[in-house]
Amino acid sequence: MSGRGSKQSDFNRPPQSAASSSAAGGRGRGRGRGRGAHSAPSPPTQTSHPPSYAASPAPPTAAPPRAVAPVPASTGPGPSRPPPVQSSPAPVSGSPAVATTTSPSPAVEAVTSALEKQLSLAPSAPSSSKAVRFPDRPGIGRSGKKIQVRANHFQVQVAMLDIYHYDVAISPEITSKKISRDIINLLVRAHRESILGNRMTAYDGRKSLFTAGPLPFEVKEFKVKLGDNDEPGSSATPTSDRKKREREFRVTIRFASKTDLHHLTQFLARRQLDCPQETIQALDVVLRATPSEKFDVVGRSFFSPALGPKGPLGNGTEYWRGYYQSLRPTQMGLSLNIDVSARAFYEPIPVLDFISKNFRLDLRRPLHDQDRVKIKKALRGVKVQVNHGQNIRRYKVSGLSKEPLRALMFTDDNGTKKSVPQYFQEKYNISLQYTQLSALQAGSDTKPIFLPMELCQIVAGQRYTKKLNEDQVSALLSATRQGPRDREDSIRQIVRQSKFSTDKFAQHFQIKVREDPALLEARVLPPPMLKYHGSGGESQVQPRMGQWNMINKKMIAGGTVEHWTCLNLSGRIHRDLPYQLCQNLAEMCNSKGMRFKESPVVPITSSPSGQIENALMNLHKQCKQANVGLQLLIIILPDIKGSYGKIKRICETELGIVSQCCQPKQVVKMNKQYLENLALKINVKVGGTNTILNDAFANRIPHVSDVPTIIFGADVTHPQPGEDSSPSIAAVVASMDWPFVTRYKGVVSAQKHREEIIQDLFIQDPAGGNAHSGIIRELFRAFRLSTRRKPERIIFYRDGVSEGQFNQVLLYEMDAIRRACNSLEADYLPPVTFVVVQKRHHTRLFPMDHGGRDSTDRSGNIMPGTVVDTTICHPREFDFYLNSHAGIQGTSRPTHYHVLFDENKFTADELQILTNNLCYTYARCTRSVSIVPPAYYAHLAAFRARYYIEGDTSDAGSSTGGKSTTASFEVKLPSVKGNVADVMFFC
């Protein structure tokens, strides 16, 4: 219920129909299941330790410098200002505008206004841009055993030097950073001494150029001639060898602003509120100038065969080694974050070899249309070179000809009509062998250039941007994986090779980089005590090194499975194995505290892998004829990969069946550990709980046990590169079993392609009434049904957000949470803590002593529970790195948690301990995990929903346009059936 005159709570209304769907796609629906209300006494108040620096207003966000964004050319000297941030969110796509419907209560208006003020632009500081502010750090954490670790951060010192920023405009416009750099390099070489005042210039490859001191002009235009080595070609036929030509560009350099290094030093010393991001970006461009000239630039990373040996990945791809580099503001000052990296590139091989490695085709026969479409999709955008003439020519593939090469005719300069094979025979004395194949097409649709495949070779140094398959990912990881000692040595080697002390740009701009990695204070948080059922031999366990086992233990709340059966889709395993698997699995489940009936409700069956849909439909029909509802279907997967998504889609969105899939090779082994892991997953899928935190059982978790608290996890996944018609998938999970916070319900929703903000958190009634909907309302009402209490506190872990999106995501999603709460009950405003969870970063922590058994785990990594909130963290804001898991292979990656909003007033210790302890409640294994479980579950749910629509879109057209365009049709996300949505089906 929403509005000022609300008399009753909307919590008590019946849940939405499972058939309802969002504008962009369906959502999983269903009521939550759980325990009754649990009265929780308030825990003793914890005293927060005083901060290590004077309290002061919150700082602005300090996003790490990324590639410098294009800056519009200014009309004259003076700092460029970004446009102001909107003070209230605009309506999101697929949702009605908020302002035209029922007005919120005065209380929610007041809180929303306060939120907007906190998130609105801070007062302008001298010589700096305005920025959004986030909460101050509430002091540093004190809990845990103090240790020292090293990080791949290198301290940077900068002299008080005036750095000038100039806008660069190149006409005609160039999209390639490499070509833009070539143009500017030619300009600088020609005019540095005569016109540029002998200044060195650091250029970002786009619109920004920086100098140490002013250039002797405000604005100036230059003409630059660049030799054209790339595909130019406008000729529609290969009638003549085009001469190498030069292209002329006009380059305008215009003064934009002067950076303020004093402001930066004041910010790093916590005496200035807002972060001078423009200054950090300028310094970052300077430090990237030399490697940008020497290596291939990909985002913030550099790659080259000179940086390490290459290796094959399969399917015509190879990996190149390289490194990542980024300048960041930290508590120790400016820090250069450097990490080793690897990336997939195309192998420089003949095109026919590439096709043979990717497709099982007989190249002696003409291509079928479907094969031609697949090859076109694989090669579109790839540069190839031919060297049958006097010069090596390069072209970008835009498509394939529909006709075979021998059928392609053109008229030469003498007016004679010839076939392409005839032309190559007469002109180059080349007898083409594969005339039955299509030709590669370059150029445009109106002026195409046709190239025989057998004469084309893929140009070296091209990044492979498509999604790697499982075998390629495995090959990349196994080839580039390094333990902590080796990784730290490699990083140190990169720093030494970079020679920052003698780098011409660093010297000119008076920048110094230390060669020793940062040494920091860290703490190892103790693992939580876990609670199991009292009927087992051990009712409590204290994990050691991030793991424990289920020996002599029983699940805290075992589920019941009475109606089940098994479907075998593997043709290679022995016919008795499915029966043996089910018998052993039932015994394992019963021994761990579940009630698992030993006999199936319908006979165990086998089916060919090509008849998956019919097999599932027939099995569902048998259960309906037997008048039983199937609680669990055990499925032995086909021997060939690729059917998992289809099985899950049919079971969860069409038939309403909870399923547990098993790999055939694991069924053959059938070891005890595998059966135990299956039992853990099955238990939560049928509504049970494996374990809980002992502190939750004893009602002593700060900010959780005292009042009904709901913990959210949210994530958005985007389609792979090139899939322009697929939507992004948002997933939100929420705890349903307060005060234990281990059982979650998930909701998924499709939204606009590449949209990061979760659009369906709250959906206003389009008719202006009170029929509101949205994910938050659905999960709040499920919590009320499950616990018989309404949430009085919200903890929101948001995954998948980059630092550049912090402001936008917080403003829009917090507003949606507020409006959803107010729509359920007037003046209902539970306090919120909003935490961003970041896994995609390049900070690594290394033990001080790589051989020390008391400071490392079995893999040589830092110990689980290691937390860092000093030195390399933000100068003012509330963030920390937490390594909550034990390493298995390679170097562990800590998760970065950044608090963007905190009305619950967590201390550093309270939030760090809560987050670390939750990592021990992940349902699928007896190990702590690297990311807080609600965020992990949201990630799993989003990828599960991606399976539902996988394969529904395809490369439908055969046009050869250069840039991809978003499809005009929507892909419907099917709804998860209610009985499936009630449980943790995504586990």
N, C-alpha and C positions, 0 to 999 in steps of 0.2 A: 504494500500500500504506500502510496506516495502522496505528498501534499500536506498542507498545514492543518487541514481539518481531519486528519486520520485519527480514527478512534480505536482501531484494532490493528494487530500486527499482521503483515502479509506472510509471516513465517508459517502461519497455520493453514494457508491455502494449499490445496493439493498440488503436487508437482506437475510440471509441464508434460504434455504428451511426448512419448518417445518418437513420434513421427515428425515433430516440429523440426525445422532446420533453419540455419542462418541464411542470409542472403547469398553468401558465397558457397555454401555447402552445408550438408547435414552435420549434426553433432551427436555424440554418444549421450544418451540420457539414462536416467534411472535413479531410484531412491537409494540412499545410503543404508547400510545395515550395520548394526553395532550394538554396544552395550547400553544399558540404561544410564541415568545420570549418576555421576560419581562426585560426591562432595569432596572438595579438595581444600584443606586448610592452607592458609597463607604461609609460605616459607619464611624463615628469619630473613630480615633485610640485610643485604650485603653492603658493606661500606666500600665505596669506590676509592681507589687510591688517587691522590692528587696528581694532576698532570705534570709532566716534566717541564712544561713551559707555561708562561702566563696565559690565562684564559683570555680569549679575544674573539671577535665575531668570526663566523664561519667564512672560509675562503671560497673563492670560485672554484669550479671544476678545473682540474689540470689534466686535460686529456694529453696522452703522449703524442709527440709530434708525428704526424703521418706525412705522406707526400703533400707538399704544400699545395693548398687549394688554389685554383686560378683566382687572381685578384683583378677585378675590373679596372681598366685604365682610368685613373683619376684625371680630373680636369686641371689639376695643378698641384703644387706642393701641399703637404699636409697629410695627416694620418688617415688611412682608409677605415671606415667604420662599417661593421656588418649591420644588416637590417635588424630592427628591434624584434625581440621574441614576443609572440602573441601572449597577452595576459590571460587568455582563456582558450581552451582547445576548440579547434574547428570541428564540425561534424565529420566523423570518419565515414569512409566509403562503405556502403551497405547498411548504414545505421541512420535513422532519422535525426534531424537536428535537435539538439537538446533545448534550445532556447524557446522553441515555439510551443512547448507542452507544459504540463503541470509544473509549477514553480516549486523548488525545494523549500524546506522549512528554514526559518531564520538561523537555526543552529548550524545546519549544513552549509548555508550560505556563508556564515561567519568563518567556519573552518576552511571551506574552499577558498575564501578570500585570503585567509591567513596563509594557506598553502601557496597560493599564487604570489603573495607578497614575498614569501621565503624563496620561491623559485624565480621571481621576477628579477629584472636586471638590477644589480647592485649600483650604488651611486658611482658616478664616473670617477675613476682615479686618474691622476696625471699621466698622460702619454700612454694610456693603455686602453684596450677594449673592455667593454662591459661584459660580465659573465654571470652565469647562474651559480648560486652558492649551495653547498651541501653541508651537512652537520660537521661541527668540529670533532676532532678526536677527543673522547672523554678520558684522557690519560692513556698510559700504556698498560698492557697486561702485566701481571706479577705472578700468576699461577704457573706451576710446572717447574721442572728442573732446568736451571740456566745452563746453556751451552754456547759455543761459538761455531758459526758456520761461515763459509764463503759463498758469495753470489757472483754471477756473471755480470756484474755491474762495475764500471770503471769510472772513477771520479774525474770530472772535467773542470778545469779552471780557465776562466776567461778574463782577459784584461779589460779595463774600462775604456773601451774603444767604440767610437761611433760607427755603427753599421747602417748603411743606407740601402733602402729597398726601392727597386725600380720595377715598374710594370713593363712587360715585354709583349708586343703584339707582332705576330708574323703573318704576312699576307702574301699569297693565299694561305689560308689556315692549314696547319699540319696537325694530324692526330698522333703521329708517332713521336714519342719522347726522344728516341734515338736520332731521328732526322732533325728534330728541333735543336738538339745538342750539337749536332754537326754544323748546323747553320750558325749558331752562336759562337762555336769554336772558330769557324772561319772568320767571322766578324772580329772576334777578339784578336786573332793572330794578325789580321790586316790593319787594325786601327788602335791597338792597345797603346802604343807609344805616341801616335800622332793625335788621336782624338779622345781616347779614354783616360788620359792623364796618367798613364802607366799603372792603372789600377788592375788588380786581379779580380775577376768576376766569378762568383759562385752562382750557378744557374740550376733551377730545379727541373728543367725540361718542359715546363709549361708556361706560366705567365710571370714568374718572379725571378729577379736577378738581384744579387746582393754584392755590395762593395764595402771595403774597409776605408771609409772616407768618401766624400762626394765626387761624382763625375763633374767635369767642367761644363755641364749643360743641364738644363731642366728637362728638355725633350729634344730628341734628335732622331731623324730617319736615315736608315742605311739601306743600301742595295747589296745583296749577297747572291752570288751565283754558285749553285751546287750541282756537281756532276750527278746525273741521274743514272743510278745503277739498278733501280728497282723497275717493276713492271710499269711502263707508261702505257704503251701501246694503244692506239686507237684504230689500227688497221684490222679489218675483219678477216683478212686472209694472210697466210704466210707467203706473200708474193715477193718480198724483198727483205734483205737484212737492214733493219733500221740502224742508223748511226747513233752512237752514244751522244746524248744531247745534254745540255745544261739547262737547269731551271733557275729562273731569277725570282728572288723573294725580297719583299720590302719588310724591314725590321724597324719597328718604332720602339725606342727606349725612353720611358717617361718616369720622372721622379714620382714616387708614391709616398714614402714616409721615412722617418729616421727612427730606428729602434732605440729603446731606452734600457741600457744594461743596468743602470742604477735601479730602475724599477724591478728588474729581475733579481738583483742581489737582495733588495728589500723583501721581495716575496719569499725567497728561499730562506731568509732570516726570520720569517713569520712577522714581519713588520709592515707588510702590504697585503691588502685583502685579495686582490684579483691577480690571476696569473697572466703575465705578458706572453701569451702564446705565440704572438708574431715574432718575438725575440728568440724564443726557443726554436721556432721553425727556421729562422734565419741561420742560427748556429748549426742546426741539424743539416741544412743544405750545404753549408761550408764543409762539414765533416764527411759528407757523402759525395763531394765533388770529385775527388780523385778516384774512388772505386767506380763511380758512375762512368768515368772515361775508360776504365780498363775492363770492366766486367758487364755481363748482361744483367740489367736491372729488372727485378720482378717485385713489385710492391716496395717493401722496405728491405728486401734481400738482394744479394748479389750472387751470381752464379757464373762459373767458368770452368772449363777443363783444367785450367791452371791452378784451381783451388783444391784439386784432388782427383783421383781417378774416376772415370765414368764407368757405368756398368749397365748391362741389359735389364729391362723390366718385362720384356715380352710384348708381342703384338706391335712391333715396330716402334717401341719407345725405349728410352734409356734414362738413367738418372744422372744428374750433374750435382756435384757438391758445391756448397757455397756457405754464406753466412748472413745472418740478420743483424741489423744495426739500427738503433733508435736512441735518441737523446730524450731524457726524462727529468723532470724536476723531482727531487727526493729530499729526505731529511738531511742527507749528507751534502746537499748541493746538487749541481747538475751531475747526472749519471749517464754514461753511455752503456746501454744494454746490448751486449754482443752474444750471439748464440750460433752454433753450427746449424746448417740447414741442408736440405736436399730437395730436388724438384725433378719432375718428369719432363723430358724433352723428346721431340721426335728424333728418331735415328735418321742420319743422312744416308738413306738407302734408296735404290730405285723404286719408283712408284709401284711397279708390278710386284716387287718383293714385299712392300708394305701390304698390298692387297692380299697376297698369299698368306702372310702372317696373321691377317685378321679374318679372312673369310675362306671357307672351304669351297673353292670354285675351280672348275676346269677352265683355265684361261684360253684354251684352244677353241672354245665354243662361245657364241654370242651371249651377252648378258641378258638375263630375265629382268623385267621391270623392277621387281622387288630387290634384286641384287644391285641393280644400278642405283636405286634410291639409297640403299645402305652404304654403298661406296661413296656416293655424293655426300652423304652426311658425315662420313669419316674424313673426307678430304677437303670439305668446304672450308675456306679460310687458310688453308695450308699453302705456303710458298714452295714452288718447285722451280728448278732451273733446267735449262736445255743448253747444250754446248755444241750443236751440230753446225752452227754457223761460225763466223769469224769471232764473235764475242759471246761470252756466257750471258744469257738472258734469264731474268727471273720474273715469275708471274705468280699471282695469287689465284688459287683455284676457286671458281665461283659455282661450278657445277659440272655435269657430264652431258655430252650430246645424247639425244634420244636415238639417233641413227648410229650404226656402226661406222667406223672410220672409213671403210671402203665406199660407203654410200654418200660421204660428205663431198660435195662438189663446190667449186668456186670458179670465178673468171679471173684470169691473170691480167697483167698489165697490157698484154697484146690482144686482149679480148677473147682468148682461147679458154674454153671450159675444160677444167681438169679435176680429177679426183685428188684427194690429199695424198694417197700412196704414190700416185703418178708424179705429183709435184716433187715429193722428197726423193724419188728415184732420179728424176731429171736434174734437180737443183743440187742435191748433195750426194748423189750416188748411194743413197741409203735405201735398202730394200726392207720395208716394214714387214714384220712377221705376224703381228697381232691385229690385222686389219678388221677382224670380226668384232673387236672390242670397241666400246664407245671411246670417244676422245675426251680428254680433260678440257673444260671450257674455262677461259679466263676472260678478262674484259667485262663488257656489259651485255645485257640482253640484246640491245640494238646493234652493238658492234662487237660481236663475240670473237675470241681468238681460240682456235681449236688446236690442241697439242696432242700428238700421239703419246699414249701412256708409256710405251716402251722407251721413249727418248727422254723421259722426265725423271729427275732425281729430287728428293725432298731436300730443301735447303737446311744446312746445319744451323743449330742454335735457336730453334723455334720451340717455345714453351708449349707443352701439351696441356690444354685447358679443359679437356673433357674429364669426366669422372673415371678414375682408375677402377678396374675390376678387382675382385678379391685376390687373384693371383698376383696382379701387379702391386697391389698394396702390400701383400705379404713379402714380395721380393724387395720392395723399397725399404720396408722396415728391417728385414733381416740383413740387408746390405749396409744400411746406414746406422743401425742401432749401436750405441756406445754406452758402456758403463760409466759411472760417475767419474772415475779417475781418468779414463781416456777422453771423455767429453771435456773435462776441465783442461786437460793438456791441449786438446785441439783448439779450444777457445783462446787459451794463452798464446798458442802459435799464431792464430789469426791476428791477435793484437800486435804481436811482434812483427809479423809480416806487413801490417798496415803502416808501421813506422810513422806514427803520428808526430813524433818529435822532429822529424825532418820533412814532413808533408808540406808541400809548398803553400797549400791553402791554409792549413792550420797555422803555419808560421806567419803568413801575411795577415791573418785575422787574429793573431796572438792567442791561440787556443792551445792548451796543454791537456794531454790525456795520460793519466797514470796507467802503467802497464800491469800493475798488480790488482787482482780482483778485490772487491770490497770485503772486509771482514766485519761480521755483524754479530750482535747479541741475539740469541734465539732461546726459546724455551720448549721443552718437551712436555706436553700436557699428559697427565695420566689417563689410561683407558678407563672407560666407565665399567661399573659392575653390571652384568646382564642377568636378567631374571628369567628362569625357566620354570616349568611346572613342578610342583612339590613332589609328585609321584615318581619322578625320575631319581636316579642316584645322586645327581647334582642339581640343586635348584638355583644355584648362582654360579657364575663363572667370571673370572677377570681375564680378558684377552691378553695375550703376550705377543708383542711385536705385530700387532694388528690382526691377529687371527686366533681362532679357537676351534673346537670341534664339537660334534654332537654325541660323543661317547657318553653313555650314562645320563643322557639328558632327554627330556620330553618337551615338546612345544608348549608354550604357555597357554595356548588356546587351539587345540587340534580341531580341524574341520571334519565334517562327515561326508563320505562319498558312498552312497548306496547304489545309485544308478549310473553305471559307467560301461564303456566297452572300448575296444581297440580296433583300429583300422591300419593294416599294413600295406604301404605303397611301395615297398622295396622288393625288387625281384631277385636280389642276390643273396639275401640272408636265408638261413634254413627255415623251413616251414614251422618248426617247433619253437623257434626263438620268440615270436610274439607272445605265445602262451607263457613261456618261461619268464619273459620280461614282466608281464602283468602279475604273475605270481610273486616274483621277487619284489616288485614295486609295492604291491599290497602289503607284503610282510614288513617292508621298510617303513611305510607310512604308519602302520599299526604300532610298530615298535617305537616310533617317535611321538606317539600321543594322538594320532588321528584315528578315526573310525572308518576304515576302508573295507567295504564288503568284498569278499574274496572272489565271488563269481560275477561275471558281467551280466548286464540286464538283457543284452542280445548277444549272440555268438560273436566271437572275435573273427574278423574277416580279412581277406587280402584282396587287393584290386590292382590292375595295371596302372602304372603311373600316368598313362595317357587318359585315364577315365576318372580323374579326381572328382570333378563336379558330380558326375553320375553316382559315384560311390558314396559321396557325402549325402546326396539327396536321398538315395535308397536307404542308407543307414538311418537318416532322420525319419523317413517314412515308416521304417520298421518300429522305431521307438514310439511313434504316434499310434501305430496299430496295437502296440502292447500297452498303450495308455500310460506311459511313463515319461517323465521329463528327464532327459539326459543331463546329468550334472557335470560329467567329465568325459571327454573323448581323448584317448591316447592315440597318437598318430605316429607311425614310423614313416619318416619322410622317404621320398623317392631317392634312388641312388644318384641321380643327376640333379644338380642344384637348380633353383629357379622356381620352385613350386610353393615355397613357404608363404609368400605374400598372398597368393591365390587362395591357399587353404585358410589363412586367417581371415581374409575378406569374406569368404563364403560362410565360415563358421560364426563369425562375430557380428556380421551385418545382415546376413540373410536368414540363417537358421537359428541363431541365438544359442550357440553351443560353446561352452568353455572348453578349450582344447589344450593339450600338452604335446608338443612335437618332440620327437626323438631322432637323433642322427643314426643312420644304420650302422656306421662304424662303432659308435658308442654302445649300441645294442649288442653287437657282436662281442665287444669286450665285457660289458655288463659288470664293471667293477663297483664296489660298495660305495665309493665316494660319488660316483655318478648317480646312483640310485638315491643317495642321501640328498644331493642337490635337486633332483627331480621332486623329491618329497617336499622340500622347502618351497619350491615354486607352486606345486599343486596345492599345498595347504592355504597359501594366501589367495589362490585363484578360486577356492571354494569358501572363502570367507573367514579362514582361520588366521591366527597370529603366531609367528614363530618364536619371537622373544621380545622383551621390552626392557627398557632401561630400569634398573633397580631404583634410581632416584625418582623416576616417574611413578613407580609403584608406591614409593614412600612419600609422594607428594612434596618433593623438595627441589624441583627444577625452577630456578628464578625466572619470572616472567612467563611461566607456562603453567605451573601447578596451582597457582593461587586463584586464577579465574579461568573459565572456559576459553581456551586459546586454540585458534585454528592456524595451522601452518600450511602455507601454499608453496607450490613449486610451479614455475611457468617457463615455457620455452617456445620459440618459433623456429621451425626448420624451413629452409627454402629449397626449391628444386635445383637439381644439378645444373651446371653451366650448359646453355644451349636449349634447355627445356623451357621455352618461353610461354607455353600454354598452360603449364601446371601452376596451381595456386601454391601459396605458402600455407603451412599448417601450423596453427597455434594449439598448444596443449597446456592445460592447467590441471594440476592435481591438488587435493586438499585433504588434510588429516580428518578422519571421521571418528576417532576413538579416544578423544580427550578423557583423561589426562595422560594417556600412554603414547600418543602421537607416533604410531607405527603403521597404521592401516590407512590407505589413501584411496580416494575415488578420483577418477580422471575424466575430463571432458575435452574433446578435440573439436576443432573448428577450422574450416577452410577460409582463407581470406585472400585479398588481392595479391597478385604476383609480387614477390620481393618486399612485401609490407612487413616491417619489423614490429610496429606497435600492434598489440593484441586488440583487435577491433570489436570483438564480441564480449568483452568483459561485462559491459552493460549496454542493453539495447532499449532505448526509450520506446514507449508505445507510439507507433506511427499515427494512431487515431487521436492522440492527445489525452487518452484515458489512463487507466492504471494497469493495463495489461502489459507491463514491462517484462523483459526477459533478459537473458545473458548468463554468462558462465558464473560470475560471482553469486548471483541470486540462486542459481541452481545448486551450487556447492554449499552455500549457507543454509539452505533449506534441508539439504541432505544431512548436514551436520546436526541441525535441530532434530530431525527425525531419528538420527543415530544416538545422540547423547541426551536428548530432551532438554537441552540448554542451547541458548543462542550464543554465538561467539562474542566474547567481551574483549578479545585482543587478537590482532592479526600480525603474523610474521610472514613476510612475502619474500621468498627467494626467487629472483628473476635471472634466468640463464639466457645466454645468447645475445647480450647487449655489448656493443663496443663503446669505448669511452666517448666517442664523438656523438653517440646517441643517448647518453645519460639524461640530458636535460629533457629531451622530447619524450622519451619513454616514461620518465617519472611524472612529468606534468600530465600527460594524457591518461596514463594508467591509474595514477592516484586519484584523478578526478573521476574515473569510471568506478573505482572502488567506493568512493564517497557517495556517488549517486546511487549505486546499487544498494548500499546500506540504507540510505534514506528512503529508497523506494520500498524497502521491506518493512520499515517502521519509522515513523516520524521521529526526528532528533536522535536517531540511532547512529552513533559515531564511535565505534570501537577504535582505540588507538592503533596505529600502524607502524611497523618497522619494515622498511623496504630495502632489501639487500641485493645487489647485483653479484652474480656468480660468474667468474671469468676463468675459463680453462685455456682459451686460445691466447696465450701470452708467451713470452720467451724468457722469463726469469727462471733460473735454476739455482738450487741450493746444494752445496757440496759440503761433506764433512771436513772438519779441520784435519783429521787424521784418517786417511782412506783405509788404513789397515786396522783401525781401532774397533775391537768387537763391542766395546761399551758405547760407541757413538754411531754405529751403523747397523742396518739390518742385514739379513742374509745375502741380499743382492749388492751390498756395498753402498746403498743409499742412506740418506738421513733417516732417522727413526720416525715411525708413525706418531703423529701428535705434535710434530715440530711446527711451531708458529713463530712468525716474524712480524712485528708491527713497528719496527724502528729502522733507521738508516736508509733503506731502499724504498720505504713506503712514502706516501704523500706527505708533504711538509705539514699540512694542517688537517686534512680530512680523515675520516674514520675508515681505515682500510687495514687489511692484514693478509698475509700469505699463510696458508695452512696446508701442511703435508699430512693428511689424515690417514694415509694408507701405507702399507709395506710394499716396497718395490718388488717386481718379479724379474723383469728384464729391462735393460737400458737404464736411463736416468729418470728418476721420478720427477713429475711436474707438479709443483704445489698449485693449489687453487687459490685464486685471488678473490677475496670478498671485499666489496666496497659498499658502505652504507650510504644510501642517498636520502633517506628520510627515517627519522626515529622519534616517534612520540612515546615509546615505551621506556626511553632513557636507559638503555643497556649500558653497563660498564664494558670496558674492553674484555675483561675476564669472562663476564657472563655470556657475551655473544660468542666469543671464541670457544669456550667450553661447551656451550649448547651445540654449536655447529659441529665441533669435533665428536661429541657424544652421539649426535644423530647419525654420523657416518658409520656407526656400529650397528645400526638398526636396519640396514639394507636387507631385504627379504630373500634375495636369491643366493646368498652364500654366507659362510661363516668367516668372513673377512671384513675389515673396515674398508670403505670405498673412498675414492679420491675426491668425490664431489658430494655435497650434502644430498641425502636421498630424495627429498621432494623435487629438487631440480633434476636429479637423475631419472626419477619416474616420469617427469614431464617430458624429458628427452625421449624416453622409451615410447611413451604414448604418442608423441608427435611422429616418430618414425613408424610406429604401427599404423597410424592413419595414412602415412605416405604409401604403405603397401596397398591400402584399399583402392587407391587410384592409379597405382603403377601399371603401365601398359594400356591405360585407357586413352592416352594421347599418343600420337605418332607423327612422323614426318609425312604430312599428307600431300604437300605440293611438290612440284618439280621445278619451280622457278629458281632462278639463279641470282636473285638479289644479293647485294653485299651484306647489308645490315639485317639482323633478325628483327622481327617485329612481334609484338605480343598478340596472341590469338584473340579474336573477337568473341569467342565462345567461352563459357564457363565449364569447369569440370566439377561435377557434383560429388561431394564427399558423402558417402552413405552413412546413415546413422547406426551407431552401435546399439544392438538390442538391449532392452532394459535389464534382463537378468545377467547379461555379460557386463554391462556398465556398472552394476552394483559392486563388482569385485575387482581385484587388481589384475585385470585381464592382460595388462601390458607387461607383466613380469615374465 
